[in-house]
């Protein structure tokens, strides 16, 4: 079992190193991949979906992912790609 504990800056003790939730997520994903864990799909909320370092990690590890972004944020798309606005529907595996 792999987990990491997030400690807010105000709760750190002497010698603790502050890490953001996205930093911890990147570490967990990278460690699992290094152990040979097979990802089918990574799902993440907007905290991680808006983190370029998390997205970069997912892409570097060639993982499929679906991430959320807040409605008042935008995303740059590559030339030739198109943006689609679909109605929300439940994800089915």
PDB file of N, CA, C and O in Angstrom:
ATOM      1  N   UNK A   1       0.858  -1.183   0.000  1.00  0.00           N
ATOM      2  CA  UNK A   1       0.000   0.000   0.000  1.00  0.00           C
ATOM      3  C   UNK A   1       0.894   1.233   0.000  1.00  0.00           C
ATOM      4  O   UNK A   1       1.899   1.296   0.708  1.00  0.00           O
ATOM      5  N   UNK A   2       0.508   2.195  -0.801  1.00  0.00           N
ATOM      6  CA  UNK A   2       1.284   3.423  -0.919  1.00  0.00           C
ATOM      7  C   UNK A   2       0.389   4.605  -0.609  1.00  0.00           C
ATOM      8  O   UNK A   2      -0.696   4.741  -1.176  1.00  0.00           O
ATOM      9  N   UNK A   3       0.844   5.455   0.288  1.00  0.00           N
ATOM     10  CA  UNK A   3       0.131   6.693   0.556  1.00  0.00           C
ATOM     11  C   UNK A   3       1.135   7.728   1.040  1.00  0.00           C
ATOM     12  O   UNK A   3       2.236   7.393   1.477  1.00  0.00           O
ATOM     13  N   UNK A   4       0.743   8.967   0.956  1.00  0.00           N
ATOM     14  CA  UNK A   4       1.563  10.075   1.439  1.00  0.00           C
ATOM     15  C   UNK A   4       0.656  10.984   2.236  1.00  0.00           C
ATOM     16  O   UNK A   4      -0.527  11.123   1.926  1.00  0.00           O
ATOM     17  N   UNK A   5       1.203  11.595   3.249  1.00  0.00           N
ATOM     18  CA  UNK A   5       0.414  12.468   4.119  1.00  0.00           C
ATOM     19  C   UNK A   5       0.680  13.921   3.751  1.00  0.00           C
ATOM     20  O   UNK A   5       1.825  14.375   3.730  1.00  0.00           O
ATOM     21  N   UNK A   6      -0.400  14.640   3.461  1.00  0.00           N
ATOM     22  CA  UNK A   6      -0.295  16.077   3.182  1.00  0.00           C
ATOM     23  C   UNK A   6      -0.335  16.822   4.507  1.00  0.00           C
ATOM     24  O   UNK A   6      -1.227  16.604   5.326  1.00  0.00           O
ATOM     25  N   UNK A   7       0.641  17.704   4.711  1.00  0.00           N
ATOM     26  CA  UNK A   7       0.676  18.543   5.911  1.00  0.00           C
ATOM     27  C   UNK A   7       0.623  20.002   5.471  1.00  0.00           C
ATOM     28  O   UNK A   7       1.509  20.462   4.751  1.00  0.00           O
ATOM     29  N   UNK A   8      -0.401  20.730   5.893  1.00  0.00           N
ATOM     30  CA  UNK A   8      -0.436  22.165   5.581  1.00  0.00           C
ATOM     31  C   UNK A   8       0.789  22.866   6.174  1.00  0.00           C
ATOM     32  O   UNK A   8       1.350  22.413   7.172  1.00  0.00           O
ATOM     33  N   UNK A   9       1.191  23.959   5.560  1.00  0.00           N
ATOM     34  CA  UNK A   9       2.386  24.678   6.016  1.00  0.00           C
ATOM     35  C   UNK A   9       2.338  24.988   7.507  1.00  0.00           C
ATOM     36  O   UNK A   9       3.362  24.911   8.186  1.00  0.00           O
ATOM     37  N   UNK A  10       1.157  25.339   8.027  1.00  0.00           N
ATOM     38  CA  UNK A  10       1.023  25.703   9.430  1.00  0.00           C
ATOM     39  C   UNK A  10       1.169  24.539  10.395  1.00  0.00           C
ATOM     40  O   UNK A  10       1.264  24.748  11.604  1.00  0.00           O
ATOM     41  N   UNK A  11       1.187  23.321   9.884  1.00  0.00           N
ATOM     42  CA  UNK A  11       1.279  22.123  10.736  1.00  0.00           C
ATOM     43  C   UNK A  11       2.640  21.454  10.683  1.00  0.00           C
ATOM     44  O   UNK A  11       2.841  20.416  11.312  1.00  0.00           O
ATOM     45  N   UNK A  12       3.574  22.029   9.945  1.00  0.00           N
ATOM     46  CA  UNK A  12       4.885  21.397   9.804  1.00  0.00           C
ATOM     47  C   UNK A  12       5.678  21.498  11.094  1.00  0.00           C
ATOM     48  O   UNK A  12       5.628  22.506  11.798  1.00  0.00           O
ATOM     49  N   UNK A  13       6.405  20.441  11.386  1.00  0.00           N
ATOM     50  CA  UNK A  13       7.303  20.420  12.532  1.00  0.00           C
ATOM     51  C   UNK A  13       8.727  20.629  12.021  1.00  0.00           C
ATOM     52  O   UNK A  13       8.981  20.527  10.821  1.00  0.00           O
ATOM     53  N   UNK A  14       9.639  20.915  12.920  1.00  0.00           N
ATOM     54  CA  UNK A  14      11.024  21.139  12.556  1.00  0.00           C
ATOM     55  C   UNK A  14      11.546  19.945  11.769  1.00  0.00           C
ATOM     56  O   UNK A  14      11.426  18.807  12.221  1.00  0.00           O
ATOM     57  N   UNK A  15      12.114  20.188  10.621  1.00  0.00           N
ATOM     58  CA  UNK A  15      12.655  19.128   9.785  1.00  0.00           C
ATOM     59  C   UNK A  15      11.686  18.629   8.718  1.00  0.00           C
ATOM     60  O   UNK A  15      12.104  17.957   7.775  1.00  0.00           O
ATOM     61  N   UNK A  16      10.397  18.946   8.850  1.00  0.00           N
ATOM     62  CA  UNK A  16       9.426  18.554   7.829  1.00  0.00           C
ATOM     63  C   UNK A  16       9.648  19.375   6.558  1.00  0.00           C
ATOM     64  O   UNK A  16      10.065  20.532   6.612  1.00  0.00           O
ATOM     65  N   UNK A  17       9.365  18.763   5.439  1.00  0.00           N
ATOM     66  CA  UNK A  17       9.466  19.452   4.150  1.00  0.00           C
ATOM     67  C   UNK A  17       8.068  19.601   3.586  1.00  0.00           C
ATOM     68  O   UNK A  17       7.340  18.618   3.453  1.00  0.00           O
ATOM     69  N   UNK A  18       7.690  20.822   3.254  1.00  0.00           N
ATOM     70  CA  UNK A  18       6.363  21.074   2.701  1.00  0.00           C
ATOM     71  C   UNK A  18       6.290  20.590   1.270  1.00  0.00           C
ATOM     72  O   UNK A  18       7.166  20.885   0.457  1.00  0.00           O
ATOM     73  N   UNK A  19       5.233  19.842   0.965  1.00  0.00           N
ATOM     74  CA  UNK A  19       4.952  19.415  -0.403  1.00  0.00           C
ATOM     75  C   UNK A  19       3.476  19.666  -0.681  1.00  0.00           C
ATOM     76  O   UNK A  19       2.616  19.404   0.160  1.00  0.00           O
ATOM     77  N   UNK A  20       3.201  20.180  -1.876  1.00  0.00           N
ATOM     78  CA  UNK A  20       1.821  20.431  -2.265  1.00  0.00           C
ATOM     79  C   UNK A  20       1.135  19.100  -2.589  1.00  0.00           C
ATOM     80  O   UNK A  20       1.796  18.078  -2.778  1.00  0.00           O
ATOM     81  N   UNK A  21      -0.179  19.129  -2.648  1.00  0.00           N
ATOM     82  CA  UNK A  21      -0.919  17.925  -3.026  1.00  0.00           C
ATOM     83  C   UNK A  21      -0.540  17.459  -4.434  1.00  0.00           C
ATOM     84  O   UNK A  21      -0.359  16.259  -4.638  1.00  0.00           O
ATOM     85  N   UNK A  22      -0.414  18.366  -5.416  1.00  0.00           N
ATOM     86  CA  UNK A  22       0.040  17.911  -6.732  1.00  0.00           C
ATOM     87  C   UNK A  22       1.437  17.286  -6.710  1.00  0.00           C
ATOM     88  O   UNK A  22       1.686  16.322  -7.434  1.00  0.00           O
ATOM     89  N   UNK A  23       2.351  17.816  -5.892  1.00  0.00           N
ATOM     90  CA  UNK A  23       3.680  17.211  -5.788  1.00  0.00           C
ATOM     91  C   UNK A  23       3.571  15.787  -5.254  1.00  0.00           C
ATOM     92  O   UNK A  23       4.224  14.878  -5.765  1.00  0.00           O
ATOM     93  N   UNK A  24       2.752  15.593  -4.232  1.00  0.00           N
ATOM     94  CA  UNK A  24       2.561  14.263  -3.664  1.00  0.00           C
ATOM     95  C   UNK A  24       1.929  13.316  -4.678  1.00  0.00           C
ATOM     96  O   UNK A  24       2.310  12.148  -4.760  1.00  0.00           O
ATOM     97  N   UNK A  25       0.971  13.811  -5.447  1.00  0.00           N
ATOM     98  CA  UNK A  25       0.325  12.985  -6.466  1.00  0.00           C
ATOM     99  C   UNK A  25       1.338  12.540  -7.522  1.00  0.00           C
ATOM    100  O   UNK A  25       1.339  11.381  -7.937  1.00  0.00           O
ATOM    101  N   UNK A  26       2.194  13.459  -7.952  1.00  0.00           N
ATOM    102  CA  UNK A  26       3.223  13.113  -8.939  1.00  0.00           C
ATOM    103  C   UNK A  26       4.142  12.032  -8.399  1.00  0.00           C
ATOM    104  O   UNK A  26       4.494  11.100  -9.122  1.00  0.00           O
ATOM    105  N   UNK A  27       4.531  12.147  -7.142  1.00  0.00           N
ATOM    106  CA  UNK A  27       5.404  11.141  -6.529  1.00  0.00           C
ATOM    107  C   UNK A  27       4.718   9.779  -6.494  1.00  0.00           C
ATOM    108  O   UNK A  27       5.330   8.767  -6.836  1.00  0.00           O
ATOM    109  N   UNK A  28       3.452   9.749  -6.082  1.00  0.00           N
ATOM    110  CA  UNK A  28       2.717   8.485  -5.993  1.00  0.00           C
ATOM    111  C   UNK A  28       2.589   7.834  -7.372  1.00  0.00           C
ATOM    112  O   UNK A  28       2.852   6.641  -7.527  1.00  0.00           O
ATOM    113  N   UNK A  29       2.187   8.617  -8.364  1.00  0.00           N
ATOM    114  CA  UNK A  29       2.020   8.082  -9.721  1.00  0.00           C
ATOM    115  C   UNK A  29       3.352   7.546 -10.243  1.00  0.00           C
ATOM    116  O   UNK A  29       3.399   6.451 -10.804  1.00  0.00           O
ATOM    117  N   UNK A  30       4.423   8.300 -10.065  1.00  0.00           N
ATOM    118  CA  UNK A  30       5.739   7.874 -10.557  1.00  0.00           C
ATOM    119  C   UNK A  30       6.217   6.607  -9.850  1.00  0.00           C
ATOM    120  O   UNK A  30       6.766   5.708 -10.486  1.00  0.00           O
ATOM    121  N   UNK A  31       6.007   6.536  -8.537  1.00  0.00           N
ATOM    122  CA  UNK A  31       6.423   5.345  -7.788  1.00  0.00           C
ATOM    123  C   UNK A  31       5.629   4.116  -8.218  1.00  0.00           C
ATOM    124  O   UNK A  31       6.199   3.043  -8.412  1.00  0.00           O
ATOM    125  N   UNK A  32       4.325   4.270  -8.366  1.00  0.00           N
ATOM    126  CA  UNK A  32       3.504   3.134  -8.802  1.00  0.00           C
ATOM    127  C   UNK A  32       3.932   2.640 -10.180  1.00  0.00           C
ATOM    128  O   UNK A  32       4.028   1.434 -10.412  1.00  0.00           O
ATOM    129  N   UNK A  33       4.187   3.569 -11.083  1.00  0.00           N
ATOM    130  CA  UNK A  33       4.622   3.207 -12.435  1.00  0.00           C
ATOM    131  C   UNK A  33       5.968   2.476 -12.373  1.00  0.00           C
ATOM    132  O   UNK A  33       6.163   1.482 -13.072  1.00  0.00           O
ATOM    133  N   UNK A  34       6.896   2.963 -11.540  1.00  0.00           N
ATOM    134  CA  UNK A  34       8.209   2.331 -11.397  1.00  0.00           C
ATOM    135  C   UNK A  34       8.088   0.916 -10.830  1.00  0.00           C
ATOM    136  O   UNK A  34       8.903   0.050 -11.150  1.00  0.00           O
ATOM    137  N   UNK A  35       7.091   0.679 -10.002  1.00  0.00           N
ATOM    138  CA  UNK A  35       6.857  -0.660  -9.425  1.00  0.00           C
ATOM    139  C   UNK A  35       6.182  -1.600 -10.418  1.00  0.00           C
ATOM    140  O   UNK A  35       6.018  -2.786 -10.131  1.00  0.00           O
ATOM    141  N   UNK A  36       5.789  -1.084 -11.583  1.00  0.00           N
ATOM    142  CA  UNK A  36       5.154  -1.918 -12.588  1.00  0.00           C
ATOM    143  C   UNK A  36       3.636  -1.928 -12.516  1.00  0.00           C
ATOM    144  O   UNK A  36       2.997  -2.754 -13.167  1.00  0.00           O
ATOM    145  N   UNK A  37       3.050  -1.031 -11.744  1.00  0.00           N
ATOM    146  CA  UNK A  37       1.595  -0.944 -11.662  1.00  0.00           C
ATOM    147  C   UNK A  37       1.048  -0.579 -13.034  1.00  0.00           C
ATOM    148  O   UNK A  37       1.568   0.323 -13.691  1.00  0.00           O
ATOM    149  N   UNK A  38       0.007  -1.270 -13.468  1.00  0.00           N
ATOM    150  CA  UNK A  38      -0.599  -1.023 -14.777  1.00  0.00           C
ATOM    151  C   UNK A  38      -1.796  -0.081 -14.626  1.00  0.00           C
ATOM    152  O   UNK A  38      -2.818  -0.456 -14.050  1.00  0.00           O
ATOM    153  N   UNK A  39      -1.667   1.118 -15.135  1.00  0.00           N
ATOM    154  CA  UNK A  39      -2.750   2.093 -15.110  1.00  0.00           C
ATOM    155  C   UNK A  39      -3.620   1.891 -16.338  1.00  0.00           C
ATOM    156  O   UNK A  39      -3.103   1.786 -17.451  1.00  0.00           O
ATOM    157  N   UNK A  40      -4.924   1.835 -16.155  1.00  0.00           N
ATOM    158  CA  UNK A  40      -5.827   1.840 -17.307  1.00  0.00           C
ATOM    159  C   UNK A  40      -6.203   3.289 -17.620  1.00  0.00           C
ATOM    160  O   UNK A  40      -6.229   3.699 -18.781  1.00  0.00           O
ATOM    161  N   UNK A  41      -6.493   4.052 -16.570  1.00  0.00           N
ATOM    162  CA  UNK A  41      -6.910   5.441 -16.742  1.00  0.00           C
ATOM    163  C   UNK A  41      -6.736   6.166 -15.417  1.00  0.00           C
ATOM    164  O   UNK A  41      -7.041   5.613 -14.360  1.00  0.00           O
ATOM    165  N   UNK A  42      -6.253   7.389 -15.467  1.00  0.00           N
ATOM    166  CA  UNK A  42      -6.118   8.228 -14.279  1.00  0.00           C
ATOM    167  C   UNK A  42      -7.216   9.283 -14.330  1.00  0.00           C
ATOM    168  O   UNK A  42      -7.342  10.005 -15.320  1.00  0.00           O
ATOM    169  N   UNK A  43      -8.007   9.372 -13.268  1.00  0.00           N
ATOM    170  CA  UNK A  43      -9.056  10.385 -13.147  1.00  0.00           C
ATOM    171  C   UNK A  43      -8.642  11.367 -12.064  1.00  0.00           C
ATOM    172  O   UNK A  43      -8.142  10.953 -11.017  1.00  0.00           O
ATOM    173  N   UNK A  44      -8.839  12.663 -12.296  1.00  0.00           N
ATOM    174  CA  UNK A  44      -8.428  13.651 -11.304  1.00  0.00           C
ATOM    175  C   UNK A  44      -9.359  14.853 -11.320  1.00  0.00           C
ATOM    176  O   UNK A  44      -9.913  15.221 -12.355  1.00  0.00           O
ATOM    177  N   UNK A  45      -9.518  15.457 -10.143  1.00  0.00           N
ATOM    178  CA  UNK A  45     -10.342  16.664 -10.054  1.00  0.00           C
ATOM    179  C   UNK A  45      -9.524  17.880 -10.483  1.00  0.00           C
ATOM    180  O   UNK A  45      -8.374  17.743 -10.900  1.00  0.00           O
ATOM    181  N   UNK A  46     -10.113  19.054 -10.381  1.00  0.00           N
ATOM    182  CA  UNK A  46      -9.495  20.262 -10.930  1.00  0.00           C
ATOM    183  C   UNK A  46      -8.213  20.673 -10.216  1.00  0.00           C
ATOM    184  O   UNK A  46      -7.371  21.344 -10.814  1.00  0.00           O
ATOM    185  N   UNK A  47      -8.043  20.289  -8.953  1.00  0.00           N
ATOM    186  CA  UNK A  47      -6.789  20.633  -8.265  1.00  0.00           C
ATOM    187  C   UNK A  47      -5.605  20.057  -9.038  1.00  0.00           C
ATOM    188  O   UNK A  47      -4.576  20.717  -9.183  1.00  0.00           O
ATOM    189  N   UNK A  48      -5.746  18.840  -9.529  1.00  0.00           N
ATOM    190  CA  UNK A  48      -4.682  18.162 -10.265  1.00  0.00           C
ATOM    191  C   UNK A  48      -4.775  18.432 -11.768  1.00  0.00           C
ATOM    192  O   UNK A  48      -3.755  18.482 -12.455  1.00  0.00           O
ATOM    193  N   UNK A  49      -5.982  18.603 -12.274  1.00  0.00           N
ATOM    194  CA  UNK A  49      -6.179  18.871 -13.693  1.00  0.00           C
ATOM    195  C   UNK A  49      -5.640  20.216 -14.124  1.00  0.00           C
ATOM    196  O   UNK A  49      -5.324  20.415 -15.296  1.00  0.00           O
ATOM    197  N   UNK A  50      -5.534  21.141 -13.185  1.00  0.00           N
ATOM    198  CA  UNK A  50      -5.003  22.474 -13.487  1.00  0.00           C
ATOM    199  C   UNK A  50      -3.529  22.594 -13.119  1.00  0.00           C
ATOM    200  O   UNK A  50      -2.953  23.679 -13.204  1.00  0.00           O
ATOM    201  N   UNK A  51      -2.921  21.496 -12.715  1.00  0.00           N
ATOM    202  CA  UNK A  51      -1.506  21.497 -12.354  1.00  0.00           C
ATOM    203  C   UNK A  51      -0.693  21.017 -13.553  1.00  0.00           C
ATOM    204  O   UNK A  51      -0.751  19.845 -13.925  1.00  0.00           O
ATOM    205  N   UNK A  52       0.063  21.931 -14.151  1.00  0.00           N
ATOM    206  CA  UNK A  52       0.848  21.544 -15.328  1.00  0.00           C
ATOM    207  C   UNK A  52       1.871  20.475 -14.982  1.00  0.00           C
ATOM    208  O   UNK A  52       2.207  19.652 -15.833  1.00  0.00           O
ATOM    209  N   UNK A  53       2.372  20.467 -13.756  1.00  0.00           N
ATOM    210  CA  UNK A  53       3.365  19.448 -13.397  1.00  0.00           C
ATOM    211  C   UNK A  53       2.731  18.060 -13.329  1.00  0.00           C
ATOM    212  O   UNK A  53       3.374  17.072 -13.683  1.00  0.00           O
ATOM    213  N   UNK A  54       1.483  17.973 -12.880  1.00  0.00           N
ATOM    214  CA  UNK A  54       0.789  16.681 -12.855  1.00  0.00           C
ATOM    215  C   UNK A  54       0.527  16.217 -14.288  1.00  0.00           C
ATOM    216  O   UNK A  54       0.782  15.060 -14.623  1.00  0.00           O
ATOM    217  N   UNK A  55       0.022  17.110 -15.127  1.00  0.00           N
ATOM    218  CA  UNK A  55      -0.246  16.765 -16.524  1.00  0.00           C
ATOM    219  C   UNK A  55       1.045  16.349 -17.225  1.00  0.00           C
ATOM    220  O   UNK A  55       1.058  15.372 -17.974  1.00  0.00           O
ATOM    221  N   UNK A  56       2.130  17.085 -16.985  1.00  0.00           N
ATOM    222  CA  UNK A  56       3.421  16.741 -17.590  1.00  0.00           C
ATOM    223  C   UNK A  56       3.874  15.348 -17.164  1.00  0.00           C
ATOM    224  O   UNK A  56       4.402  14.591 -17.978  1.00  0.00           O
ATOM    225  N   UNK A  57       3.670  15.006 -15.891  1.00  0.00           N
ATOM    226  CA  UNK A  57       4.039  13.682 -15.383  1.00  0.00           C
ATOM    227  C   UNK A  57       3.214  12.598 -16.061  1.00  0.00           C
ATOM    228  O   UNK A  57       3.758  11.577 -16.483  1.00  0.00           O
ATOM    229  N   UNK A  58       1.907  12.811 -16.167  1.00  0.00           N
ATOM    230  CA  UNK A  58       1.037  11.829 -16.817  1.00  0.00           C
ATOM    231  C   UNK A  58       1.437  11.618 -18.267  1.00  0.00           C
ATOM    232  O   UNK A  58       1.480  10.485 -18.747  1.00  0.00           O
ATOM    233  N   UNK A  59       1.728  12.704 -18.962  1.00  0.00           N
ATOM    234  CA  UNK A  59       2.135  12.601 -20.366  1.00  0.00           C
ATOM    235  C   UNK A  59       3.500  11.939 -20.493  1.00  0.00           C
ATOM    236  O   UNK A  59       3.700  11.114 -21.385  1.00  0.00           O
ATOM    237  N   UNK A  60       4.447  12.283 -19.618  1.00  0.00           N
ATOM    238  CA  UNK A  60       5.785  11.697 -19.677  1.00  0.00           C
ATOM    239  C   UNK A  60       5.745  10.189 -19.448  1.00  0.00           C
ATOM    240  O   UNK A  60       6.561   9.449 -19.998  1.00  0.00           O
ATOM    241  N   UNK A  61       4.793   9.741 -18.635  1.00  0.00           N
ATOM    242  CA  UNK A  61       4.653   8.314 -18.351  1.00  0.00           C
ATOM    243  C   UNK A  61       3.707   7.615 -19.325  1.00  0.00           C
ATOM    244  O   UNK A  61       3.405   6.432 -19.169  1.00  0.00           O
ATOM    245  N   UNK A  62       3.240   8.362 -20.336  1.00  0.00           N
ATOM    246  CA  UNK A  62       2.326   7.829 -21.368  1.00  0.00           C
ATOM    247  C   UNK A  62       1.069   7.211 -20.766  1.00  0.00           C
ATOM    248  O   UNK A  62       0.637   6.133 -21.174  1.00  0.00           O
ATOM    249  N   UNK A  63       0.489   7.905 -19.792  1.00  0.00           N
ATOM    250  CA  UNK A  63      -0.730   7.428 -19.143  1.00  0.00           C
ATOM    251  C   UNK A  63      -1.952   8.127 -19.723  1.00  0.00           C
ATOM    252  O   UNK A  63      -1.920   9.328 -19.992  1.00  0.00           O
ATOM    253  N   UNK A  64      -3.025   7.371 -19.914  1.00  0.00           N
ATOM    254  CA  UNK A  64      -4.295   7.963 -20.322  1.00  0.00           C
ATOM    255  C   UNK A  64      -4.918   8.624 -19.102  1.00  0.00           C
ATOM    256  O   UNK A  64      -4.844   8.090 -17.996  1.00  0.00           O
ATOM    257  N   UNK A  65      -5.533   9.788 -19.305  1.00  0.00           N
ATOM    258  CA  UNK A  65      -6.108  10.488 -18.164  1.00  0.00           C
ATOM    259  C   UNK A  65      -7.304  11.325 -18.566  1.00  0.00           C
ATOM    260  O   UNK A  65      -7.437  11.759 -19.711  1.00  0.00           O
ATOM    261  N   UNK A  66      -8.172  11.538 -17.586  1.00  0.00           N
ATOM    262  CA  UNK A  66      -9.289  12.473 -17.686  1.00  0.00           C
ATOM    263  C   UNK A  66      -9.180  13.367 -16.466  1.00  0.00           C
ATOM    264  O   UNK A  66      -9.201  12.883 -15.334  1.00  0.00           O
ATOM    265  N   UNK A  67      -9.064  14.672 -16.688  1.00  0.00           N
ATOM    266  CA  UNK A  67      -8.952  15.613 -15.573  1.00  0.00           C
ATOM    267  C   UNK A  67      -9.992  16.717 -15.717  1.00  0.00           C
ATOM    268  O   UNK A  67     -10.409  17.060 -16.823  1.00  0.00           O
ATOM    269  N   UNK A  68     -10.390  17.248 -14.608  1.00  0.00           N
ATOM    270  CA  UNK A  68     -11.345  18.355 -14.598  1.00  0.00           C
ATOM    271  C   UNK A  68     -10.596  19.682 -14.537  1.00  0.00           C
ATOM    272  O   UNK A  68      -9.482  19.763 -14.018  1.00  0.00           O
ATOM    273  N   UNK A  69     -11.226  20.713 -15.076  1.00  0.00           N
ATOM    274  CA  UNK A  69     -10.759  22.080 -14.861  1.00  0.00           C
ATOM    275  C   UNK A  69     -11.981  22.901 -14.473  1.00  0.00           C
ATOM    276  O   UNK A  69     -13.111  22.554 -14.815  1.00  0.00           O
ATOM    277  N   UNK A  70     -11.745  23.983 -13.762  1.00  0.00           N
ATOM    278  CA  UNK A  70     -12.857  24.839 -13.361  1.00  0.00           C
ATOM    279  C   UNK A  70     -13.423  25.561 -14.587  1.00  0.00           C
ATOM    280  O   UNK A  70     -12.712  25.807 -15.561  1.00  0.00           O
ATOM    281  N   UNK A  71     -14.682  25.886 -14.522  1.00  0.00           N
ATOM    282  CA  UNK A  71     -15.364  26.476 -15.676  1.00  0.00           C
ATOM    283  C   UNK A  71     -14.816  27.852 -16.055  1.00  0.00           C
ATOM    284  O   UNK A  71     -15.006  28.298 -17.187  1.00  0.00           O
ATOM    285  N   UNK A  72     -14.144  28.524 -15.128  1.00  0.00           N
ATOM    286  CA  UNK A  72     -13.610  29.850 -15.448  1.00  0.00           C
ATOM    287  C   UNK A  72     -12.139  29.780 -15.879  1.00  0.00           C
ATOM    288  O   UNK A  72     -11.467  30.809 -15.935  1.00  0.00           O
ATOM    289  N   UNK A  73     -11.634  28.581 -16.181  1.00  0.00           N
ATOM    290  CA  UNK A  73     -10.272  28.402 -16.659  1.00  0.00           C
ATOM    291  C   UNK A  73     -10.287  27.955 -18.110  1.00  0.00           C
ATOM    292  O   UNK A  73     -11.293  27.448 -18.607  1.00  0.00           O
ATOM    293  N   UNK A  74      -9.174  28.145 -18.773  1.00  0.00           N
ATOM    294  CA  UNK A  74      -9.085  27.745 -20.170  1.00  0.00           C
ATOM    295  C   UNK A  74      -7.899  26.813 -20.373  1.00  0.00           C
ATOM    296  O   UNK A  74      -7.043  26.667 -19.500  1.00  0.00           O
ATOM    297  N   UNK A  75      -7.870  26.191 -21.536  1.00  0.00           N
ATOM    298  CA  UNK A  75      -6.799  25.263 -21.891  1.00  0.00           C
ATOM    299  C   UNK A  75      -6.329  25.603 -23.293  1.00  0.00           C
ATOM    300  O   UNK A  75      -7.141  25.859 -24.183  1.00  0.00           O
ATOM    301  N   UNK A  76      -5.013  25.604 -23.489  1.00  0.00           N
ATOM    302  CA  UNK A  76      -4.467  25.800 -24.829  1.00  0.00           C
ATOM    303  C   UNK A  76      -4.467  24.456 -25.542  1.00  0.00           C
ATOM    304  O   UNK A  76      -4.067  23.443 -24.968  1.00  0.00           O
ATOM    305  N   UNK A  77      -4.905  24.448 -26.765  1.00  0.00           N
ATOM    306  CA  UNK A  77      -4.901  23.215 -27.552  1.00  0.00           C
ATOM    307  C   UNK A  77      -3.943  23.378 -28.717  1.00  0.00           C
ATOM    308  O   UNK A  77      -3.712  24.485 -29.204  1.00  0.00           O
ATOM    309  N   UNK A  78      -3.401  22.276 -29.147  1.00  0.00           N
ATOM    310  CA  UNK A  78      -2.436  22.291 -30.248  1.00  0.00           C
ATOM    311  C   UNK A  78      -3.127  22.695 -31.546  1.00  0.00           C
ATOM    312  O   UNK A  78      -4.332  22.492 -31.694  1.00  0.00           O
ATOM    313  N   UNK A  79      -2.378  23.265 -32.483  1.00  0.00           N
ATOM    314  CA  UNK A  79      -2.950  23.609 -33.787  1.00  0.00           C
ATOM    315  C   UNK A  79      -3.563  22.368 -34.435  1.00  0.00           C
ATOM    316  O   UNK A  79      -2.977  21.286 -34.395  1.00  0.00           O
ATOM    317  N   UNK A  80      -4.727  22.530 -35.024  1.00  0.00           N
ATOM    318  CA  UNK A  80      -5.405  21.421 -35.676  1.00  0.00           C
ATOM    319  C   UNK A  80      -6.345  20.650 -34.766  1.00  0.00           C
ATOM    320  O   UNK A  80      -7.195  19.903 -35.249  1.00  0.00           O
ATOM    321  N   UNK A  81      -6.206  20.819 -33.455  1.00  0.00           N
ATOM    322  CA  UNK A  81      -7.126  20.157 -32.539  1.00  0.00           C
ATOM    323  C   UNK A  81      -8.346  21.036 -32.355  1.00  0.00           C
ATOM    324  O   UNK A  81      -8.285  22.250 -32.546  1.00  0.00           O
ATOM    325  N   UNK A  82      -9.446  20.420 -31.986  1.00  0.00           N
ATOM    326  CA  UNK A  82     -10.655  21.207 -31.784  1.00  0.00           C
ATOM    327  C   UNK A  82     -11.161  21.026 -30.358  1.00  0.00           C
ATOM    328  O   UNK A  82     -10.886  20.020 -29.703  1.00  0.00           O
ATOM    329  N   UNK A  83     -11.893  22.002 -29.905  1.00  0.00           N
ATOM    330  CA  UNK A  83     -12.486  21.960 -28.570  1.00  0.00           C
ATOM    331  C   UNK A  83     -13.924  21.503 -28.701  1.00  0.00           C
ATOM    332  O   UNK A  83     -14.670  22.006 -29.542  1.00  0.00           O
ATOM    333  N   UNK A  84     -14.308  20.555 -27.874  1.00  0.00           N
ATOM    334  CA  UNK A  84     -15.690  20.076 -27.884  1.00  0.00           C
ATOM    335  C   UNK A  84     -16.302  20.361 -26.521  1.00  0.00           C
ATOM    336  O   UNK A  84     -15.658  20.196 -25.485  1.00  0.00           O
ATOM    337  N   UNK A  85     -17.528  20.780 -26.542  1.00  0.00           N
ATOM    338  CA  UNK A  85     -18.281  20.996 -25.312  1.00  0.00           C
ATOM    339  C   UNK A  85     -19.403  19.968 -25.286  1.00  0.00           C
ATOM    340  O   UNK A  85     -20.408  20.117 -25.980  1.00  0.00           O
ATOM    341  N   UNK A  86     -19.232  18.958 -24.506  1.00  0.00           N
ATOM    342  CA  UNK A  86     -20.228  17.899 -24.411  1.00  0.00           C
ATOM    343  C   UNK A  86     -21.029  18.047 -23.127  1.00  0.00           C
ATOM    344  O   UNK A  86     -20.532  18.568 -22.129  1.00  0.00           O
ATOM    345  N   UNK A  87     -22.246  17.595 -23.160  1.00  0.00           N
ATOM    346  CA  UNK A  87     -23.033  17.557 -21.937  1.00  0.00           C
ATOM    347  C   UNK A  87     -22.414  16.536 -21.008  1.00  0.00           C
ATOM    348  O   UNK A  87     -21.853  15.533 -21.450  1.00  0.00           O
ATOM    349  N   UNK A  88     -22.521  16.799 -19.720  1.00  0.00           N
ATOM    350  CA  UNK A  88     -21.994  15.882 -18.730  1.00  0.00           C
ATOM    351  C   UNK A  88     -22.762  14.570 -18.777  1.00  0.00           C
ATOM    352  O   UNK A  88     -23.990  14.559 -18.862  1.00  0.00           O
ATOM    353  N   UNK A  89     -22.044  13.493 -18.723  1.00  0.00           N
ATOM    354  CA  UNK A  89     -22.679  12.195 -18.585  1.00  0.00           C
ATOM    355  C   UNK A  89     -21.750  11.307 -17.761  1.00  0.00           C
ATOM    356  O   UNK A  89     -20.537  11.516 -17.731  1.00  0.00           O
ATOM    357  N   UNK A  90     -22.319  10.347 -17.115  1.00  0.00           N
ATOM    358  CA  UNK A  90     -21.556   9.465 -16.253  1.00  0.00           C
ATOM    359  C   UNK A  90     -20.518   8.704 -17.059  1.00  0.00           C
ATOM    360  O   UNK A  90     -20.785   8.265 -18.178  1.00  0.00           O
ATOM    361  N   UNK A  91     -19.351   8.556 -16.492  1.00  0.00           N
ATOM    362  CA  UNK A  91     -18.279   7.788 -17.121  1.00  0.00           C
ATOM    363  C   UNK A  91     -18.548   6.306 -16.886  1.00  0.00           C
ATOM    364  O   UNK A  91     -18.788   5.891 -15.752  1.00  0.00           O
ATOM    365  N   UNK A  92     -18.509   5.521 -17.931  1.00  0.00           N
ATOM    366  CA  UNK A  92     -18.744   4.084 -17.811  1.00  0.00           C
ATOM    367  C   UNK A  92     -17.507   3.331 -18.259  1.00  0.00           C
ATOM    368  O   UNK A  92     -16.943   3.625 -19.312  1.00  0.00           O
ATOM    369  N   UNK A  93     -17.085   2.365 -17.465  1.00  0.00           N
ATOM    370  CA  UNK A  93     -15.924   1.552 -17.826  1.00  0.00           C
ATOM    371  C   UNK A  93     -16.368   0.359 -18.628  1.00  0.00           C
ATOM    372  O   UNK A  93     -15.538  -0.456 -19.032  1.00  0.00           O
TER     373      UNK A  93
END
